[in-house]
């Protein structure tokens, strides 16, 4: 018997519907009667409203397409992963669903080669390393999410060690890559050339940023932040011993009052320390008569960076680089209250949860707590 296309079969069925007998059609085209009756079942048109027609075959194909779409939606709902998920996650999802929906459907939806999945099925059980990876991934993601994406592999490793998990930074990098976790990064340092000698005020700190006791040296600086494209100013004071931000203040100007308010807050919080050196850049706020008198009245010595040399105040500059890269540059603030809440939250995170490589990945508060516990 000649092989007929779908279109040819439908044309022959139309001849039957137009009054030509089955026997005449079958004899003329050399088609078995039973075969032609099957074609009639498939292709005989069914009348629909508005002078439309449809064949049983078309109904079958529509039902098949509907089932395919329904299965695909259920696979997406149950697999709990996306096209960007790691291959290991997609293979695991297919393994859980293929008996219900079939290998072809699951692999098609998640865009995985069937050969890859069959190889995965035939491979031995997970190695010990793979099992450990599956246990470590949720911990890495939890620490990463709690930091709002601010810390990388080395600091995550330090946090995991404190929780009793010994793991290398290289392994955490691999796990983060598999989970598509990308932390915000700080910009490269800008190189400054020291201007010709002609010092305006003395630098008594001389970049001695490592201090052995709290409340020996405080450093301070001011930076610009933005609320709805309007400039605001953030002033901070940091204790060099632990790198803890002990006070901050936000204002819509950078007059002397912002520095005075920040200092008074820090001085009170630290219980009015003595033998203190206060270091800053040579801004007019810090060199003003009002602020210099405030320090003198409290017997606090004052130090200034050399003109045009931010490295002399590198710790404060480093903090501003971190808060901008990890917090403020990633957000748009509509109100001053939003900015204040964001800065306060970041400083709390910085003091309590952000490990510092300098202190073998302890946080500023942990450094101070260890000092007072051993005193």
LOLO-527406 format. One record per residue: residue in one letter; x, y, z of N, C-alpha, C in turn. Coordinates in pm, whole numbers, padded with zeros to 5 digits, always signed. Example, Ala and Ser with C-alpha at 12.3 -4.5 7.8 and 13.67 -1.06 7.14 Angstrom:
A+01319-00569+00780+01230-00450+00780+01320-00330+00780
S+01285-00225+00708+01367-00106+00714+01290+00003+00787
end
This chain:
X+00084-00120+00000+00000+00000+00000+00088+00125+00000
X+00050+00222-00080+00123+00349-00086+00114+00421+00048
X+00224+00485+00088+00225+00561+00213+00164+00699+00188
X+00064+00734+00267-00007+00860+00250+00031+00959+00360
X+00037+01086+00322+00063+01192+00421-00065+01227+00495
X-00050+01305+00603-00166+01348+00680-00264+01425+00591
X-00210+01512+00506-00297+01593+00419-00373+01505+00320
X-00303+01406+00264-00369+01315+00168-00479+01233+00235
X-00453+01190+00357-00554+01114+00431-00679+01200+00453
X-00656+01326+00492-00770+01415+00516-00850+01440+00387
X-00780+01450+00273-00848+01472+00146-00936+01352+00110
X-00887+01231+00132-00965+01111+00102-01088+01101+00192
X-01072+01141+00320-01187+01139+00411-01291+01242+00366
X-01245+01355+00312-01340+01455+00260-01420+01400+00142
X-01354+01317+00055-01426+01253-00055-01539+01166-00001
X-01508+01096+00109-01610+01010+00171-01726+01096+00223
X-01691+01210+00287-01796+01297+00341-01880+01360+00230
X-01821+01371+00110-01895+01428-00003-01980+01325-00078
X-01984+01200-00029-02076+01101-00085-02014+00985-00159
X-01882+00984-00176-01818+00871-00242-01809+00755-00143
X-01839+00635-00190-01844+00519-00099-01705+00476-00057
X-01701+00406+00056-01574+00354+00109-01512+00256+00011
X-01595+00169-00045-01542+00066-00135-01479+00129-00259
X-01544+00234-00314-01488+00299-00433-01353+00365-00402
X-01346+00432-00286-01220+00500-00249-01110+00398-00225
X-01142+00291-00154-01040+00190-00120-00993+00117-00245
X-01087+00087-00338-01049+00016-00460-00961+00104-00549
X-00998+00232-00560-00924+00322-00647-00783+00347-00596
X-00767+00360-00462-00636+00398-00405-00563+00282-00340
X-00621+00161-00357-00556+00040-00304-00531+00051-00153
X-00639+00083-00080-00632+00100+00066-00721-00005+00131
X-00674-00078+00231-00760-00172+00303-00878-00099+00367
X-00994-00164+00367-01113-00100+00424-01093-00064+00571
X-01032-00155+00649-01013-00130+00793-00926-00007+00817
X-00825+00009+00731-00737+00126+00745-00813+00255+00718
X-00896+00253+00614-00969+00374+00580-01072+00410+00686
X-01134+00308+00748-01229+00337+00856-01156+00403+00975
X-01033+00362+01001-00954+00429+01107-00928+00575+01072
X-00903+00599+00942-00881+00738+00900-01007+00820+00920
X-01121+00759+00891-01248+00830+00909-01265+00871+01055
X-01231+00780+01148-01243+00812+01290-01152+00930+01328
X-01034+00934+01265-00938+01038+01300-00970+01173+01237
X-01015+01170+01111-01019+01294+01034-01158+01344+00996
X-01261+01270+01033-01395+01317+01002-01423+01443+01084
X-01464+01547+01017-01480+01676+01082-01603+01679+01173
X-01583+01748+01289-01692+01767+01385-01732+01913+01379
X-01861+01938+01369-01909+02076+01359-01902+02146+01494
X-01857+02272+01490-01849+02356+01610-01931+02483+01585
X-01961+02559+01691-02034+02686+01671-01959+02779+01577
X-02032+02873+01519-01976+02975+01429-01914+02913+01303
X-01976+02804+01254-01934+02740+01130-01790+02691+01133
X-01743+02656+01249-01608+02601+01261-01615+02450+01270
X-01505+02385+01232-01498+02239+01237-01366+02196+01299
X-01364+02073+01349-01243+02016+01406-01249+01866+01390
X-01137+01804+01372-01133+01659+01354-01095+01592+01486
X-01129+01465+01504-01084+01392+01624-00933+01394+01638
X-00862+01390+01524-00716+01395+01529-00668+01526+01589
X-00729+01635+01549-00691+01766+01603-00724+01775+01752
X-00836+01717+01792-00870+01713+01935-00763+01637+02012
X-00721+01525+01956-00617+01443+02021-00487+01522+02036
X-00448+01592+01927-00323+01668+01933-00332+01783+02034
X-00448+01849+02042-00466+01956+02140-00459+01902+02282
X-00521+01786+02304-00516+01724+02436-00372+01686+02472
X-00299+01638+02374-00159+01601+02397-00075+01724+02432
X-00100+01834+02359-00027+01958+02386-00062+02013+02524
X-00190+02006+02560-00232+02053+02692-00166+01973+02803
X-00160+01841+02786-00095+01758+02888+00053+01791+02900
X+00117+01817+02785+00259+01853+02788+00280+01983+02866
X+00199+02084+02840+00212+02211+02910+00181+02196+03059
X+00080+02115+03089+00045+02091+03230+00159+02023+03303
X+00218+01922+03239+00331+01852+03300+00450+01946+03321
X+00477+02032+03222+00589+02126+03235+00568+02221+03351
X+00447+02271+03367+00417+02360+03480+00435+02289+03613
X+00392+02164+03620+00406+02088+03745+00552+02057+03774
X+00630+02031+03669+00773+02006+03689+00841+02130+03745
X+00809+02249+03688+00866+02374+03740+00826+02394+03886
X+00702+02364+03917+00653+02388+04054+00720+02294+04154
X+00745+02171+04114+00797+02072+04207+00949+02067+04213
X+01017+02109+04106+01163+02091+04104+01236+02191+04193
X+01176+02309+04218+01234+02411+04306+01373+02455+04263
X+01395+02462+04133+01520+02518+04083+01491+02592+03952
X+01590+02662+03900+01573+02742+03779+01673+02696+03673
X+01664+02757+03556+01760+02724+03450+01902+02764+03489
X+01915+02861+03580+02047+02906+03623+02101+02826+03741
X+02024+02732+03792+02069+02651+03905+02187+02563+03863
X+02273+02525+03960+02384+02435+03928+02333+02304+03868
X+02415+02243+03783+02375+02118+03717+02342+02011+03819
X+02418+02006+03930+02393+01904+04032+02252+01915+04088
X+02204+02039+04107+02068+02059+04158+01964+02013+04057
X+01987+02045+03929+01890+02007+03826+01886+01855+03809
X+02002+01791+03815+02005+01644+03803+01931+01579+03919
X+01950+01634+04040+01879+01581+04155+01728+01598+04142
X+01686+01712+04087+01543+01736+04068+01484+01640+03966
X+01558+01618+03857+01510+01524+03754+01499+01383+03812
X+01596+01345+03894+01592+01211+03954+01467+01193+04038
X+01423+01299+04106+01304+01290+04190+01174+01287+04110
X+01178+01337+03985+01053+01357+03911+01039+01270+03786
X+01149+01208+03740+01141+01144+03608+01047+01025+03604
X+01029+00953+03715+00937+00839+03714+00792+00884+03697
X+00761+01006+03741+00625+01058+03729+00600+01124+03595
X+00701+01197+03543+00679+01276+03422+00762+01229+03302
X+00854+01138+03325+00936+01089+03215+01066+01167+03202
X+01169+01096+03154+01301+01158+03139+01298+01269+03034
X+01231+01244+02921+01229+01342+02812+01172+01476+02860
X+01058+01471+02929+00992+01595+02973+01078+01669+03074
X+01130+01599+03173+01209+01664+03278+01336+01727+03221
X+01405+01653+03134+01529+01706+03076+01500+01823+02982
X+01387+01814+02909+01352+01924+02819+01323+02052+02897
X+01248+02040+03006+01211+02158+03085+01333+02223+03148
X+01423+02143+03205+01539+02197+03276+01662+02213+03187
X+01643+02184+03057+01751+02202+02959+01877+02125+02998
X+01858+01996+03023+01967+01905+03055+01970+01795+02949
X+02088+01763+02898+02100+01655+02800+02059+01523+02864
X+01980+01443+02791+01937+01315+02846+02056+01224+02874
X+02157+01231+02787+02275+01147+02808+02345+01184+02939
X+02344+01314+02972+02404+01357+03099+02328+01300+03216
X+02195+01300+03208+02115+01246+03317+02133+01095+03330
X+02136+01023+03217+02154+00877+03223+02290+00842+03282
X+02391+00922+03247+02524+00900+03306+02519+00923+03457
X+02444+01026+03497+02429+01057+03640+02360+00941+03712
X+02259+00880+03648+02188+00768+03712+02278+00647+03728
X+02365+00624+03628+02451+00505+03632+02573+00524+03721
X+02605+00650+03755+02724+00676+03836+02701+00628+03979
X+02809+00597+04052+02795+00550+04190+02739+00659+04281
X+02705+00622+04401+02653+00717+04499+02752+00831+04521
X+02703+00942+04574+02788+01058+04597+02912+01022+04678
X+03024+01084+04642+03144+01065+04720+03130+01138+04854
X+03222+01109+04944+03221+01175+05075+03234+01327+05057
X+03318+01370+04961+03336+01513+04936+03205+01576+04890
X+03134+01508+04801+03007+01562+04752+02904+01572+04864
X+02902+01472+04952+02809+01476+05064+02842+01592+05158
X+02973+01613+05180+03013+01726+05265+02974+01858+05199
X+02991+01866+05066+02951+01988+04995+02804+02019+05016
X+02720+01917+05009+02576+01938+05027+02544+01985+05168
X+02625+01945+05266+02605+01992+05403+02657+02135+05422
X+02766+02167+05352+02828+02298+05369+02755+02409+05294
X+02695+02375+05181+02631+02478+05098+02527+02562+05174
X+02435+02499+05250+02338+02582+05323+02403+02674+05425
X+02514+02628+05488+02583+02711+05586+02649+02831+05519
X+02715+02805+05405+02779+02914+05331+02675+03016+05287
X+02564+02968+05233+02459+03059+05185+02398+03138+05299
X+02381+03074+05415+02322+03145+05530+02413+03259+05576
X+02543+03233+05587+02638+03337+05628+02642+03448+05523
X+02643+03409+05395+02645+03507+05286+02520+03594+05289
X+02404+03531+05305+02277+03607+05307+02268+03697+05430
X+02315+03647+05545+02310+03728+05668+02396+03854+05655
X+02502+03845+05575+02588+03962+05554+02538+04050+05440
X+02426+04010+05381+02369+04081+05265+02468+04087+05149
X+02543+03979+05133+02636+03970+05021+02760+04054+05037
X+02792+04094+05160+02903+04188+05180+03037+04118+05197
X+03038+03992+05237+03166+03927+05268+03194+03814+05170
X+03323+03792+05145+03366+03691+05051+03411+03563+05118
X+03482+03479+05042+03515+03344+05087+03600+03342+05214
X+03700+03431+05223+03788+03428+05340+03713+03460+05469
X+03627+03559+05464+03552+03596+05585+03444+03492+05615
X+03384+03434+05511+03288+03326+05534+03358+03208+05600
X+03480+03178+05555+03558+03069+05615+03581+03095+05763
X+03615+03220+05798+03638+03253+05939+03512+03231+06021
X+03397+03270+05967+03271+03249+06038+03241+03101+06055
X+03272+03021+05954+03244+02878+05962+03336+02809+06061
X+03459+02856+06070+03552+02798+06167+03502+02822+06309
X+03447+02941+06334+03393+02968+06468+03274+02879+06500
X+03209+02826+06394+03096+02734+06414+03141+02588+06416
X+03274+02565+06406+03326+02430+06416+03343+02358+06283
X+03340+02431+06171+03354+02368+06040+03489+02408+05980
X+03580+02313+05966+03709+02340+05906+03699+02322+05755
X+03718+02430+05683+03703+02427+05538+03794+02534+05478
X+03849+02507+05361+03941+02601+05298+03865+02711+05225
X+03932+02824+05207+03871+02935+05133+03848+02896+04988
X+03939+02814+04932+03924+02771+04792+03797+02689+04774
X+03767+02604+04872+03646+02523+04862+03521+02611+04871
X+03526+02710+04958+03412+02802+04970+03392+02880+04841
X+03503+02920+04776+03492+02987+04646+03420+02898+04547
X+03455+02769+04546+03390+02675+04453+03242+02659+04485
X+03209+02646+04613+03069+02630+04652+02989+02755+04619
X+03049+02872+04641+02980+02998+04607+02956+03007+04457
X+03054+02962+04379+03037+02965+04234+02924+02872+04190
X+02917+02755+04252+02811+02660+04218+02673+02714+04255
X+02666+02796+04360+02538+02853+04403+02514+02993+04345
X+02604+03037+04257+02592+03170+04194+02587+03283+04298
X+02671+03272+04400+02678+03376+04503+02795+03468+04470
X+02766+03593+04443+02870+03691+04408+02861+03806+04507
X+02969+03830+04581+02965+03935+04682+03000+04069+04619
X+02952+04175+04682+02990+04308+04636+03137+04328+04668
X+03208+04400+04583+03352+04416+04601+03387+04562+04616
X+03496+04585+04685+03543+04722+04702+03629+04761+04583
X+03638+04890+04560+03718+04939+04449+03866+04934+04484
X+03948+04939+04381+04092+04939+04401+04136+05069+04470
X+04246+05056+04544+04302+05174+04610+04348+05275+04505
X+04329+05400+04536+04380+05507+04450+04515+05552+04505
X+04613+05564+04418+04747+05605+04461+04756+05757+04464
X+04803+05807+04577+04820+05952+04592+04969+05982+04608
X+05011+06091+04552+05147+06139+04574+05148+06243+04684
X+05240+06229+04776+05251+06324+04886+05295+06460+04832
X+05222+06566+04863+05261+06699+04812+05390+06746+04877
X+05449+06850+04823+05573+06902+04881+05554+06939+05027
X+05663+06926+05102+05657+06955+05245+05615+07101+05267
X+05533+07121+05362+05483+07252+05396+05367+07229+05489
X+05392+07153+05594+05286+07104+05682+05213+07217+05751
X+05083+07198+05752+05000+07298+05816+04988+07269+05965
X+04964+07141+06001+04961+07099+06141+05029+06964+06153
X+05070+06929+06270+05157+06813+06289+05082+06682+06282
X+05148+06584+06220+05100+06446+06219+05172+06372+06332
X+05102+06354+06443+05162+06286+06559+05141+06135+06554
X+05044+06090+06474+05018+05946+06466+05122+05876+06380
X+05160+05937+06268+05263+05885+06177+05233+05741+06133
X+05107+05717+06101+05060+05588+06048+05084+05471+06143
X+05090+05499+06271+05102+05390+06369+04960+05339+06401
X+04905+05264+06306+04765+05223+06317+04743+05105+06411
X+04849+05035+06448+04836+04922+06540+04855+04971+06683
X+04749+04963+06761+04752+05006+06901+04723+04888+06992
X+04784+04887+07107+04776+04770+07196+04663+04779+07297
X+04602+04895+07313+04494+04911+07411+04382+04996+07352
X+04260+04976+07399+04150+05061+07353+04166+05205+07402
X+04101+05296+07333+04094+05437+07374+04232+05501+07387
X+04323+05457+07300+04455+05520+07293+04458+05618+07176
X+04406+05573+07062+04398+05659+06944+04262+05642+06878
X+04196+05754+06856+04073+05755+06776+04103+05827+06645
X+04046+05777+06536+04058+05846+06407+03918+05884+06359
X+03913+05991+06282+03783+06041+06237+03793+06094+06095
X+03679+06093+06026+03673+06146+05890+03527+06174+05854
X+03509+06243+05742+03375+06279+05693+03366+06240+05546
X+03250+06187+05506+03229+06154+05366+03089+06195+05322
X+03068+06200+05191+02938+06238+05136+02853+06114+05107
X+02723+06126+05137+02624+06026+05098+02506+06101+05036
X+02417+06027+04972+02310+06094+04897+02172+06040+04934
X+02078+06135+04946+01936+06102+04966+01858+06173+04857
X+01802+06094+04766+01725+06151+04654+01805+06260+04583
X+01933+06230+04556+02027+06318+04485+02071+06439+04567
X+02033+06447+04692+02077+06556+04778+02193+06507+04865
X+02292+06593+04884+02413+06554+04957+02391+06562+05107
X+02433+06455+05178+02441+06456+05324+02581+06411+05362
X+02616+06435+05488+02752+06407+05533+02750+06311+05651
X+02839+06212+05644+02854+06113+05751+02990+06133+05817
X+02988+06154+05948+03111+06164+06026+03121+06041+06115
X+03239+05979+06121+03259+05862+06207+03384+05881+06292
X+03384+05812+06406+03503+05803+06491+03530+05655+06515
X+03655+05613+06492+03695+05473+06500+03808+05459+06600
X+03800+05354+06683+03909+05322+06776+04010+05234+06701
X+04134+05279+06692+04234+05204+06616+04264+05068+06677
X+04246+05051+06806+04278+04923+06869+04198+04810+06806
X+04069+04829+06790+03981+04722+06742+03917+04751+06607
X+03939+04872+06555+03872+04919+06432+03721+04933+06451
X+03677+04944+06575+03534+04958+06601+03489+05101+06574
X+03376+05114+06507+03314+05245+06487+03238+05278+06615
X+03290+05372+06693+03231+05397+06825+03126+05508+06823
X+03123+05587+06716+03018+05690+06705+03008+05736+06561
X+02888+05779+06523+02869+05836+06390+02757+05939+06396
X+02757+06029+06300+02654+06133+06295+02633+06173+06150
X+02507+06196+06111+02472+06237+05975+02408+06375+05981
X+02451+06464+05891+02396+06600+05886+02389+06646+05741
X+02313+06754+05719+02300+06807+05583+02407+06910+05550
X+02506+06925+05640+02620+07013+05615+02740+06955+05687
X+02857+07007+05656+02979+06956+05720+03048+07065+05803
X+02965+07142+05871+03021+07243+05961+03075+07176+06088
X+03134+07256+06173+03199+07204+06293+03104+07123+06380
X+02975+07157+06378+02878+07091+06466+02873+06940+06444
X+02895+06893+06321+02887+06749+06295+02999+06675+06365
X+03118+06737+06369+03233+06675+06436+03215+06681+06587
X+03168+06794+06637+03145+06810+06782+03044+06708+06831
X+02934+06692+06758+02829+06598+06800+02881+06455+06800
X+02959+06418+06698+03012+06282+06691+03111+06257+06804
X+03198+06355+06829+03297+06337+06936+03229+06325+07072
X+03133+06410+07102+03066+06405+07232+02997+06271+07253
X+02938+06216+07147+02874+06085+07156+02976+05976+07186
X+03089+05977+07114+03193+05877+07136+03255+05891+07275
X+03280+06014+07316+03345+06040+07446+03258+05988+07560
X+03128+06008+07549+03037+05960+07653+03026+05808+07651
X+03014+05749+07532+03002+05603+07522+03124+05532+07579
X+03242+05591+07562+03365+05527+07609+03404+05571+07749
X+03311+05637+07818+03329+05672+07959+03445+05770+07980
X+03453+05871+07893+03545+05984+07909+03690+05940+07930
X+03752+05873+07833+03889+05823+07850+03992+05936+07859
X+04106+05904+07919+04218+05998+07929+04334+05946+07843
X+04436+06029+07829+04555+05992+07750+04516+05948+07609
X+04433+06027+07547+04379+05992+07416+04437+06083+07308
X+04469+06024+07192+04512+06099+07075+04400+06093+06971
X+04360+06211+06922+04252+06220+06823+04313+06261+06690
X+04297+06175+06587+04361+06200+06458+04255+06218+06349
X+04279+06313+06258+04185+06338+06148+04261+06403+06033
X+04189+06426+05924+04249+06504+05815+04240+06653+05852
X+04301+06740+05770+04312+06881+05806+04191+06963+05759
X+04071+06909+05778+03952+06984+05741+03923+07096+05838
X+03850+07196+05790+03820+07311+05874+03737+07276+05995
X+03658+07168+05990+03578+07127+06106+03669+07085+06221
X+03777+07009+06186+03866+06956+06290+03966+07061+06339
X+03999+07157+06252+04097+07258+06291+04031+07386+06343
X+03899+07384+06353+03828+07503+06401+03861+07529+06548
X+03848+07653+06587+03876+07691+06726+03783+07616+06821
X+03656+07604+06785+03559+07539+06874+03597+07394+06903
X+03635+07320+06799+03666+07178+06821+03801+07160+06889
X+03899+07241+06851+04030+07229+06915+04021+07264+07063
X+03937+07361+07098+03917+07397+07239+03848+07283+07314
X+03751+07216+07247+03682+07103+07309+03782+06993+07345
X+03875+06965+07256+03976+06862+07285+04071+06908+07395
X+04114+07034+07389+04205+07086+07492+04140+07082+07630
X+04014+07121+07637+03943+07123+07766+03934+06984+07827
X+03936+06882+07742+03929+06744+07792+04066+06676+07791
X+04170+06758+07773+04309+06711+07776+04334+06599+07675
X+04283+06619+07556+04301+06523+07447+04395+06583+07344
X+04496+06506+07307+04595+06553+07211+04539+06538+07070
X+04576+06631+06981+04522+06628+06846+04632+06606+06743
X+04598+06526+06640+04692+06494+06532+04622+06511+06398
X+04698+06552+06296+04641+06575+06163+04720+06498+06057
X+04648+06449+05955+04716+06391+05839+04791+06500+05764
X+04893+06458+05690+04961+06553+05604+04867+06599+05493
X+04880+06721+05446+04790+06772+05341+04792+06683+05217
X+04672+06647+05170+04659+06571+05046+04706+06429+05053
X+04716+06371+05174+04766+06234+05187+04668+06149+05267
X+04568+06088+05202+04468+06010+05274+04525+05885+05341
X+04644+05839+05297+04702+05721+05362+04733+05747+05509
X+04752+05874+05546+04777+05905+05687+04654+05879+05773
X+04538+05865+05709+04415+05833+05781+04349+05711+05715
X+04432+05610+05687+04390+05498+05603+04277+05416+05665
X+04273+05406+05797+04170+05322+05861+04031+05382+05837
X+04018+05512+05856+03889+05577+05832+03853+05570+05683
X+03952+05592+05597+03927+05583+05453+03881+05442+05415
X+03941+05341+05477+03904+05202+05449+03760+05174+05489
X+03719+05227+05604+03580+05207+05647+03483+05269+05548
X+03512+05390+05504+03422+05455+05407+03417+05377+05276
X+03530+05322+05235+03530+05241+05113+03441+05118+05130
X+03446+05057+05249+03364+04938+05274+03216+04970+05279
X+03179+05073+05354+03035+05102+05369+02974+05145+05235
X+03051+05213+05152+02997+05254+05022+02984+05135+04927
X+03086+05049+04924+03082+04935+04833+02980+04831+04877
X+02967+04811+05008+02884+04702+05059+02743+04746+05098
X+02718+04877+05106+02587+04921+05153+02531+05038+05072
X+02586+05155+05088+02517+05275+05036+02516+05284+04884
X+02621+05236+04817+02621+05247+04670+02529+05146+04605
X+02480+05050+04681+02389+04949+04626+02243+04987+04645
X+02217+05104+04706+02079+05142+04738+02049+05284+04693
X+01921+05311+04678+01874+05448+04650+01787+05490+04767
X+01824+05600+04833+01752+05645+04953+01657+05758+04916
X+01532+05741+04953+01432+05845+04925+01420+05945+05039
X+01449+05900+05162+01436+05989+05277+01561+05980+05363
X+01580+06082+05447+01694+06083+05539+01683+05970+05639
X+01562+05937+05682+01544+05827+05777+01590+05694+05717
X+01567+05675+05587+01614+05553+05521+01766+05545+05526
X+01832+05657+05498+01978+05661+05502+02028+05633+05643
X+01970+05698+05743+02014+05679+05881+01998+05533+05925
X+01885+05472+05890+01862+05332+05927+01963+05241+05858
X+01992+05269+05732+02087+05187+05656+02227+05197+05714
X+02272+05319+05744+02406+05338+05801+02416+05274+05939
X+02314+05291+06021+02315+05231+06156+02321+05080+06148
X+02244+05022+06055+02244+04876+06040+02380+04826+05995
X+02443+04898+05901+02573+04855+05852+02679+04864+05961
X+02679+04972+06037+02778+04987+06144+02760+04877+06249
X+02636+04842+06279+02611+04730+06371+02667+04601+06314
X+02646+04579+06186+02702+04461+06119+02855+04467+06121
X+02912+04583+06090+03057+04600+06084+03121+04568+06219
X+03061+04615+06327+03118+04595+06460+03097+04454+06514
X+02985+04392+06476+02948+04265+06539+02967+04141+06453
X+02960+04157+06320+02956+04037+06236+03059+04035+06123
X+03123+04146+06096+03216+04149+05982+03357+04114+06030
X+03408+03994+05996+03542+03955+06041+03649+04042+05974
X+03756+04069+06049+03866+04149+05995+03989+04060+05981
X+04047+04059+05862+04163+03975+05837+04279+04011+05930
X+04292+04139+05961+04401+04183+06049+04395+04116+06185
X+04274+04090+06234+04257+04031+06367+04225+03882+06358
X+04289+03814+06260+04263+03671+06237+04114+03643+06230
X+04045+03731+06159+03902+03718+06129+03812+03725+06252
X+03854+03803+06350+03764+03838+06460+03694+03969+06424
X+03579+03992+06483+03509+04119+06463+03563+04222+06562
X+03540+04352+06539+03586+04453+06634+03537+04429+06777
X+03412+04393+06793+03361+04368+06928+03426+04246+06992
X+03457+04144+06913+03527+04027+06967+03668+04063+07012
X+03734+04151+06936+03868+04195+06975+03864+04266+07110
X+03769+04355+07127+03759+04427+07254+03718+04334+07368
X+03626+04242+07339+03582+04149+07443+03697+04063+07491
X+03780+04016+07398+03896+03935+07436+03993+04017+07521
X+04010+04143+07486+04101+04228+07563+04054+04242+07708
X+03927+04272+07727+03877+04292+07863+03866+04161+07940
X+03843+04050+07870+03838+03921+07939+03975+03880+07991
X+04081+03919+07920+04217+03881+07958+04285+03984+08045
X+04215+04092+08072+04277+04201+08149+04290+04163+08296
end
